[in-house]
Amino acid sequence: MSSHYWISAAARREHERLRAGLGLPPVLATVDAHRRLRGPYTAAGTILRLLAPEALRRRPELAARHYIELQESTPELAPLVPPIRRRLEQQKTAAPGEVSRYPARLHSLRVAHGLVDFLLAALADADRGPRALVVQHVEHADVTDREFLAAAVRRIPPELLTLVLSTGTEAPADPPGAPSVSLPEALLAHTTRITGPARPAPDDAPGAPGGPADARRYVAGDCTDEEDPAARAAYEALAPADRAPLHDARAAELAARAEAGETSWRLGALPFHLMRGSDPDGAGLDALRWAMDRCKYLGFYHAAAELGHEGRRGADPALRPDLWWLFTRETGVCLAASGRPDESAVLQEEARTATTDPAHHMKLAYETGMLYARHYPEERRDERRARAWVNQSIAIAGLLPDPKERAFYSVFNRNGLALVEVRAGRPDEALRLLDEGIARLDRELGLGERTWHRVGLRYNRAQVNGMSGRFEDALADYAEIIASDDDFADHYFNRGNILRRLGRPAEAAADYQRALTLEPPFPEAYYNRGDARLELGDTDGALADFSRTLELEPAHLEALLARAGLLADQGDSKAALADVDTGLRHAPGHAHLLCLRGRLLAEEGRRPEARTALDAALAAAPELAEAWAVRGELGFEEGALPAAAADFDRAVALAPERAEFRFNRAVVREALGDWGTAAAEFEELLATTGDPEAREHRDSCLRAAGRSGAAR
């Protein structure tokens, strides 16, 4: 049986020896994942530069399907795919470098899945036969490559492409914060681990330092070769002034390659060398700033924070205070966005002690407020502290000397206060703040100024309207938003949710489809479209969407429940039960899954197990009418008629609109000999549903009641 492999060993020679004994298919490529080389997607980009041009020539339809993930992960491929369009940033009134929005934290995981989809399509008909791919330095990979590799080892069949991931002797740790997916867990679950000696063999042990040629070789390898001890020792023996020319030469080479189209060097090795060359305070910091801004723009927040930290260390607050401040603030923002609010809070507090500039304190107060309103885990959010910090930012904004800056930041910070009001359960006050902000920007700023923020205010108003039940107002907001900003997936996804709640599933499904063309694959859109398709009676389409959701997120509980329910209705109880059991492994107390498990086990005749599942479901959710009804059916089958009647009484009390519950209760009453009560319920069902079975049972009950009366 074929497998992916994880080789952990101390030295390259040992990796090669262990790999040679695996009997691998021909090796497609050996790539280096060290993030120092090209930053985010160092490994994935190397693979794509190798495979994508030929695949896109052979299958040109893949360009339109994967244009976002291909160029965001591998900018060198941008000429081969349609451009990413951000309409607000392309308007003539947009300021240079103005950003309309930043991606969600999970965007890079969606990119990873899109890349896996592309590779599956590209390799399936490449006519190459089975191949192997070796990825080295996985422990030094950026978070984006870790997400890609975790998705790849789970989703790519080893018979198609055998992945061989190489690390040191220790398992690669998850990044700080809340990782979107765990590479260590993926390695343990989806690879065979091959372990070498914990220490290098004698031939691999460090020797005497080499000479200048060895130092040049070390720098030419971007200082990532940990297994050339002579070269590293030669480099470390040089004085900093003697190292700088080596870094300058390598930086010049990489800059020329970046200028010629290999842009990804600008996110890794190029700023690394410029910071160690002869002009770290100028060219070095400028390169770091560009790389940090680019990573933030693309949603690569861990990489942006790492670059920002280096920028803070390199920028002298006395010589370049504006740049030091920019690195500090952006690092804090990116730490929060990457799920690391505690680190962000420490940085913000440090920054407050280093400046008396009111504008800096205003922005820091706002960001700290957002930690308490948004970024901390639910149990640590604090509406009072959030309000206090945001109020401080609003107060300072009102003192800014420039009238347009004063207007913008006053509205921007009140937008944050609107979020606090939502968290506090005061949507009306949030709407008032947003309405006032929209009116003020329209009144005090010129036409076209800060368009992205005006759209953002309307977007937030649409969300508040939606969550407070003002659905038509929310739809009006989304119509206005999409008229200005029609290339953002969230607009269509959120509008689809509103349309579903309004009972317009066909329009909702169309919006979900549009969202999926504007963002790499994300499970929520597939799941919601599946729900809409189910409402429309398209069970095949719904089943496909639920399956796609689970391909992307195997532990998606609602998709597991929905697919299991569909499979059960189609008679595939074995597959349905497998989905239910998968869900219960992740959430043992999930009442709906327990209820469906009880139903499926009862249908298989496994009554004691079914009752155990149903009792557990009702212990977890006593208001779950379905569980009472299924337990009532089980009691009826077991002949426990009074208990079955009591269970159906609870089910009907909780869900009186469910005609099938009332029908089954009447059947139990009929079996108990309570013909008058049963006949009355069947009569009522016949009047409301026209069910011919209700007529038959009613007539039977009336005849039985007549016979009983005659006998007396």
C-alpha positions, 0 to 999 in steps of 0.5 A, a space after each residue: 500500500 502506497 503512502 506519503 512519508 515524513 523523514 526526520 533525521 539529523 543530516 542530509 546524508 541520512 535523509 538521502 539514505 533513508 529515502 533511497 530505501 523507500 522504493 519511491 516512484 521517479 522523483 518529480 522534483 526536490 524543493 526547499 521549503 525554507 521561508 528565508 528563500 522566497 517567504 510565503 509559499 516558498 515550496 508551493 511556488 517552486 512546485 508551481 513554477 515547475 508544473 503550472 506553465 505546461 499544465 495551463 497550456 494543456 488545460 487553459 480552463 484551469 487559469 480562470 478557475 485558479 487565477 487567485 491562488 496561482 498568482 498570490 502564491 506564485 507571482 511569477 505566474 501572473 502573466 499566465 492567468 487573468 488578473 485579480 481585480 479590486 475595483 475600488 483600488 483601480 478607481 482614479 480617485 483612489 490614493 496611491 497604494 490605497 488598500 480597499 480591504 485585507 483578507 480574512 485570517 483563513 484566506 491563506 488556507 483557502 489558497 492552499 486548498 486551491 493549489 491542491 485542487 490545481 495540482 490534482 487537476 494538473 497531475 491527473 492527465 499529465 501522462 507522467 505516471 506516478 511520481 514523488 516530490 521531495 520537500 526539504 527544510 519543512 520545519 523552516 517553512 512559512 505558515 502558508 507552506 505548512 497549510 499547503 503541505 497539510 492539505 496536500 498530504 491529506 488530499 493528494 493520493 500517494 498513488 498519484 504523487 508521493 510526498 516525502 517531507 523532510 525535517 530535523 529530528 524534532 517534529 515541526 511545531 505549530 506556529 504561535 496563535 491559533 493555527 488554521 490547520 496543524 501540520 504536525 497532526 497532518 503528518 502523524 495522520 497521513 504519513 509514514 514516519 521514517 526516523 534516522 539517528 538523533 545525531 549526525 554521523 561522524 562524517 557529518 560533524 562540524 570540521 575546521 572553518 573553510 576559506 573565503 570561497 566557502 563563505 561566498 558559497 554559504 551566502 550564495 545559498 542564502 545562509 540556509 545550508 545548515 549541513 555545510 559546517 565549513 562554509 558556515 564557520 567560514 562565514 561566521 569567522 568574517 567580520 561584519 564589514 567583510 560579510 557585507 560585500 557578500 550580501 551586497 553581491 547576492 542582493 544585486 543578483 536577486 534584485 536583477 532576477 526580481 526585476 526580470 519577473 521573479 518577484 517572490 525573491 522580494 519576500 524572502 532572500 532579497 530583504 534578508 541580504 539587504 539588511 546584512 549588506 552595506 545599506 541596512 538602514 536604507 535599502 534594507 529597511 525599505 525592502 523589509 517594508 515592501 515585503 511586510 506591506 505585500 504580505 499583509 495585503 495578501 493576508 500572509 499575516 504570520 510572515 508580515 509580523 515576522 518581517 515587521 519584527 525584523 524591521 523594528 529591530 533594524 529601524 532606529 527610532 531616533 533616526 527613522 521614527 516614522 518607519 519604526 512606528 510603521 513597523 511597530 503598528 503594522 506588526 501589532 495589527 498582523 499579530 492580532 490578525 494571525 490569532 496572536 492577540 497577547 503578543 499584539 497587546 505587549 507590542 502596543 503597550 511598549 509602543 505607548 511608552 515610546 511616543 507622545 504623538 497624539 495620532 500614534 496614541 489614537 491608533 494604538 487605543 483603537 487597536 487595543 480596543 479591537 483586541 477586547 472586541 474582536 481578537 481575544 478568544 470569546 471568554 476573554 473579550 471585554 465590552 467595557 475595556 473595548 469601549 474605554 479604549 475606543 472612546 479614547 481613540 474617538 476623543 483624540 480623533 476629535 482634536 486632530 488639526 486637519 479637518 479631513 483627517 479629523 472627519 475620517 478618523 472620527 468616523 473610522 473610530 466610531 465604526 469600531 465603537 459600532 462593533 462594540 455596541 453589537 457585541 453588547 447587544 445594542 444593534 440600534 445604537 450601532 446602526 445610529 453610529 454607522 448612519 452618522 458616519 456615512 452622512 458625515 463622510 458624504 458631507 465633509 469629504 469630496 466625491 471619491 475620497 475614502 471610497 473604500 471606507 464609505 463602502 466599509 461602513 455600508 458593509 458593516 451596516 448591512 451586517 448589523 441590519 442582517 443580524 438584527 432581522 432587518 433583512 430588506 434593509 440589509 439587501 438594500 445595503 448590499 445592492 449599493 455595496 455591490 454597485 461599487 465593489 462587485 469583486 469581493 466574495 464576502 458581499 455575495 456570501 453574506 447576501 446569500 445568507 440573507 436571501 436564504 433567511 427570506 426564503 429565496 433559495 434560488 437567488 441565494 444559491 446564485 450568490 454563493 456560486 458568485 462568491 466561489 468564483 471570487 475566492 479560493 475554495 472555502 467550505 462555508 460557501 459550499 455548505 450554504 449552497 448545499 443547504 440552498 440546493 436542498 431547499 430547492 429539491 436538488 438532492 444530488 447538487 446538495 450532496 455534492 456540495 456537502 461532500 466538497 465541504 468535507 473534502 476541504 474541512 473533514 470535521 465540519 459538523 453541520 456538513 457531516 450531519 447534512 450529508 448523513 441525513 441525505 444518505 440516510 434518506 437515500 437508504 445508504 445507512 452504512 455511509 450515513 452512520 460513518 459520517 455520524 460517527 466521524 462527527 461524534 469523534 469531534 463532538 461527542 455531545 452533538 445532539 443532532 448527530 446523536 439523534 440521527 445515530 439513534 434513528 440509524 441504529 433503530 432502523 438496523 434493529 440495534 435498539 439498545 444502542 439506539 436508545 442510548 444514543 437518543 437518551 444522550 441526545 435528549 440529555 444534551 438538548 431536551 428541546 430537540 423534538 426530532 429525538 423525542 419523536 424517534 424515541 417514540 417510534 422506538 418505544 412503539 416498535 418495542 411495545 412500550 406504548 405509554 412511553 411512546 405516547 409520552 415521547 410523541 406528546 413532547 415532540 408535538 409540543 415542541 414542534 406542532 407544525 410537524 404533521 408526521 409527529 402528530 400522525 405517529 402520535 395518533 397511531 400510538 393512541 390508536 394502538 392503545 385503544 384510545 380511538 376517540 382521541 386518535 380519530 380526532 387527531 386523524 380528522 384534524 390531520 386530514 383537514 390540514 394535509 389531505 393525507 389519505 392515510 389519515 382518512 383510513 386511520 380515522 375511519 378505522 378508529 371510528 369503526 373500532 369505537 363503534 364496535 366498542 360502544 356496541 359491545 358495552 
